[in-house]
Amino acid sequence: QVQLEESGGGLVQPGGSLKLSCLASGRLLSLYAMGWYRQAPGKQRELVADITGAGSSTYSDSVKGRFTLSRDNTKNTIYLQMNTLKPEDTAVYYCRARNPYNGETFWGQGTQVTVSS
């Protein structure tokens, strides 16, 4: 079992920055692919960025060049640095952990990010 706890969401003006954190608890977490998804009102949940246990990252086209995903396996934590935020980035951001060997997936409860003037 893996538990995920997100933090760092909030209200920010367009062009501003936020940094999200996701603290994971469980065994063998360094093997898990971990990432961030988001869901805006009335829309499906979508990938923001994902990083494998080996450190290979994937970003959605909408955030490339603005968001940076990193992981610190010594702290069982992943981070999402979000720069140049836009109103369309407004959503609930969810942390996800996925076991690459059996596909088992775990989700955090989400943290709200609101970009508005």
C-alpha positions in Angstrom: 0.0 0.0 0.0 1.2 3.5 -0.9 -0.1 6.7 0.6 0.4 10.0 -1.1 0.0 13.5 0.5 0.1 16.6 -1.7 0.8 20.1 -0.6 1.6 23.5 -2.1 -1.5 24.4 -3.9 -3.1 27.8 -3.6 -4.2 31.0 -5.4 -1.7 32.7 -7.7 -1.9 35.5 -10.3 -1.3 34.8 -13.9 2.5 34.7 -14.6 3.2 33.6 -11.1 4.7 30.4 -9.7 3.9 27.6 -7.3 5.7 24.5 -6.2 3.7 21.3 -5.4 5.1 18.5 -3.3 3.9 14.9 -2.9 5.2 12.9 0.0 4.8 9.1 -0.4 4.9 6.4 2.2 5.3 2.7 1.4 7.9 0.2 0.3 10.2 0.2 -2.7 9.0 3.7 -3.7 12.1 4.4 -5.7 10.9 1.8 -8.3 7.5 3.5 -8.8 6.7 5.8 -11.6 5.3 9.0 -10.0 3.6 12.0 -11.4 1.1 14.7 -11.4 -2.3 14.8 -13.1 -4.9 17.5 -13.0 -8.7 17.8 -13.4 -10.4 21.1 -14.2 -14.2 21.5 -13.6 -16.1 19.6 -16.3 -13.0 18.0 -17.8 -11.4 14.7 -17.6 -8.3 14.1 -15.5 -5.2 14.6 -17.6 -1.5 13.9 -17.3 0.7 16.9 -16.4 4.0 15.2 -15.9 5.4 11.8 -15.0 8.8 10.5 -13.9 9.9 6.9 -13.9 12.0 5.3 -11.2 15.0 5.7 -13.5 14.4 9.4 -13.7 12.9 9.7 -17.2 10.3 12.4 -17.4 7.3 13.0 -19.6 5.4 16.3 -19.9 2.1 17.3 -21.5 2.5 19.7 -24.4 0.5 22.3 -22.5 3.1 22.6 -19.7 6.4 21.9 -21.4 8.9 24.7 -20.8 6.9 26.0 -17.8 6.7 23.1 -15.4 9.5 21.0 -14.0 9.0 17.6 -12.3 11.7 16.2 -10.0 12.0 13.5 -7.4 14.0 13.0 -4.3 14.1 9.3 -3.5 15.8 9.9 -0.2 12.8 11.9 0.9 10.2 9.8 -0.9 9.0 13.1 -2.4 8.3 14.4 -5.9 8.0 18.1 -6.7 6.3 20.0 -9.5 7.7 23.5 -10.0 5.1 25.5 -12.0 6.2 28.8 -13.6 4.4 31.2 -15.8 1.1 30.0 -14.7 -2.0 30.6 -16.8 -5.7 30.7 -15.9 -6.1 27.4 -17.9 -3.8 25.7 -15.4 -6.5 26.1 -12.8 -7.4 22.6 -11.6 -7.2 20.1 -8.8 -3.7 18.5 -9.0 -3.4 14.9 -8.1 -0.2 12.9 -7.3 -0.1 9.4 -8.7 2.2 6.5 -8.0 2.3 3.5 -10.2 4.1 0.1 -9.7 5.6 -0.6 -13.1 5.7 -4.3 -12.5 2.1 -5.0 -11.7 0.3 -1.8 -12.7 -1.0 -1.1 -9.2 -1.8 2.6 -9.0 -2.3 4.9 -6.0 -3.7 8.5 -5.9 -3.5 11.3 -3.5 -6.5 13.4 -2.5 -5.5 16.4 -4.6 -4.6 20.0 -4.1 -6.3 23.0 -5.6 -4.4 25.3 -7.9 -6.2 28.5 -8.9 -4.7 31.0 -11.3 -6.6 34.2 -11.3 -6.1 37.9 -11.1 
